[in-house]
Amino acid sequence: MDNATDLLETVEQETGPSPQWAVIWLHGLGADGHDFAPLVPELVREGWPDIRFVFPHAPVRAVTINNGVRMRAWYDIVGMDFPTRADSEGVDQSILQAGALIDREHARGIGPQRILLAGFSQGGAIALAAGLRRKTPLAGLIALSTYLPGAGTAAEAKSGAAAKQPVFMAHGGSDPVIPLIHAEQSAQLLRSLGFAVEWHRYPMAHQVCAEEIRDLGDWMTQRFAQA
């Protein structure tokens, strides 16, 4: 397995010659960095600043819930019980790896205040968990079809400045992988910790829909305008 300090391999797309913003987007279980790259032309709007989209590949690890089969995963899923299903060591490692990618963007001239951390499903869980611990706030967090792991210790894990990060959360009402209730509870928990959460529910399963991309685009436009 990769060390937590290893810089993950990534797929990158730049929407213009001089990126002023970065979006680091974490894929779901068993996928890879190519999974959401085709979304860029559907999401990006005229008049937006130049953006570098960074889609990292998660490390390959055995996933207990899938009979120990090795696949790209941000953490091991050890059971069906949501409060305890996420392997905390794997979550911690992935938070460090996401942080290393954020640091690389800073080194390339894009500071945290112009970086959005996004993720779908397992990747979204890492985006939320990483955002909760950020000592230097990002421009925002995007969490699609996901939930916050480690909810029981979230208040203790939260960094003092973390709640300055606005959050976009979206979920399918008939999601069979992460039932809606767990996403709703995570949104409520984040709000109780001081986060401004924009919540959306769509008539879909564990997927992304066109209306969701439109709403996310509206939210991102607000982030660019407020910078």
N, C-alpha and C positions, 0 to 999 in steps of 0.2 A: 504494500500500500504506500502511496505517496506520503512523504512527511508533510506536516501541516505548513511548513515554511516553503514548500515547493510552489513555484508559480504554475498554475494550471495552464494547459494548452487551451487556446481560444479560437473561435471563429469571429472575425471582426468585419463590420461594415461601417463605412463613413458616408454620411449623407452630403458632405461637401468637403472642400479642400482644407478647411481650417476648423476642425472640430472645437467648439466652445463648451460643449456638454458631453457627458458620457452616460450611457445606460448599460449597466452590467446586469445581464439577464440569465438567471439560473433555471435550467431545464428540469423536467420531472424525472421520476424514477425510470431507469431503463432507456431513457432517450440520450441525446448528446447535444452539443452546442449547435448543431445544424437544425435542431427541431423548430426553433422559433425564428431563425434568420429570415424565412420567407414572409414573416409578418411585417418586416420593416416597411416595405412600400405601401402596405395597407394602412399602416399607422401614421407615417410621417406626413405632415401637412406643409403646404406652401407658407412661407413666412417664418417657419421655425428656424432657430439657429442651427448651424452645422453640428451634427451629433455623431459621436463614435459609439456604435452599438457593439458591446463585447459579450459574446456568448461562450462561456467556458464549458469544457467537458468535465463532468464530475469524475472522481476516481472510480476505479472498478473495485467493488467489494462484494463479499457474500451477503445476501439478503435473507435473513432467517425466515421471514414470512413467505418467501418464494422458494422454500425447500433448500435454502443455502446456495441457490444458483448465483454465480458471480455476474454482476452487471454494473453499469454506471449508476451510482447512488451517492447522495450527499450524506447519508447515514444509514445504518442498519435499522430495519423495522423488525422489532423482536416479538410483537404480538398484536392482538386486535384491540387491546384497551388503549384508547387514545391518550389518556394522561401519561402513560408509561411506555408507549410503543416506540418512541424515538430513542435510539441509542445516544446517550448524552455525550459520550466521547466522540462519536462521529459528528454530532452537531457542533461540538466545540471546534473540532478540526476544520470543518467546512466554514465556520465563522472566520477562523484565522485565514483560510484560503481566500474567502471573499474580501477580507480586509487587505490582503496582499495585492489583489487586483485593484482595489480602490487606491492603495498607495502608489501603484504603478501609473494610474491615470493622473494622480497628483504630480508625479515625477514628469509626466508628459505634458504638464501645463494645465490640467483641469482639476481644480480644487474640489474638495468634498461638497461645497455649497452649490456645485454644478454637476453633481453626480446623482443619478437615480439608481437604486438597487431594486431589481425586479426579480420575480420568480413565479413559476407555475408549480402547483402541487408541492412535491418535496422541496423543489427549489424556492418556492414561496415561503415555506416554513423556515428555511435558512435566512431568507431576506428579512423576515420579521424578527427572528431570534438575533440576527446580527444587528439589526436596527435598534433593538431594545438595549443593546450593550454599547452603542456608539457613543464615545466620549466627545467626538467631533461630529456634529450632526451632518447628515447628507441633505440634499435638496428634497428627498422624499423616498418613500418605500412603496413598492407595487407588489401586491400579494394576490395572485389569481388561483382560485380553486384550492385553497389551502387553509391552514390553521397555525396557531402559535404553539410550538412544542414547549414543554416545561412550564406550563401555565402556573403550576403550584408554586414555583419559585420566581415568577416573573417580576414581582415587586422588588425582590432582593437583587435580581440580576440587572434591573434597569439602571442605566447611567443617568446622572442628573440632567444632562442636556438632551437626552434621547427624544423626549416628547416634543421637541421643536420640529421634528420631522413629520410632515403630513403623510398620511397613509391612504392609498387607494386599495380597497379590498372588493373583490367580485367573486361570485359563486353561483353554481347551478343549483336550482331548486330540487332537482332530482339526481344529484351527484351520488353514485353508488360507492365511490372510492373514499371520499371524505364527506360524510353526511353533513348536510347544511347546518345542523345544530352546532357542530364543532366550530365551524367558521363564524357563526353568529356569536357564540360564546367568546371566541378570540377577539372579535371586534369590540364587544362589550368590555372585555378585560382591558384592551388597549385604551379605550376611552376612559375607563376608570383610572388609568395610570397617566392621563393627561394628553394622550395623543388625539389629534384631529383626524378622525377616520371617515373617509367617504365610502359608504357601503352600497353595493349594488347586488341585486339578485336577478338571475335570468332564468327563463324556462328552458334549461338545458341540463345535460349530464356533466361528466368530468371532461370539459372541453373549453374552447374559447369560441365566442360568437361575434358576429359583425357589430351588433349593438354595443357589446362590451368594448370592442376596439374603438368605437366612436366615443364612448364615455371616457375611456382612458385617454384618448387624444384630447378631449376637452380639459381633463384634469392636468395633463402635461402642459397644455397651453397656459394654464394658470400658473404653473410652476415657472415657466420661462418668463412670463410677464412680471412675476413678483421678484425675480432675481435682481 
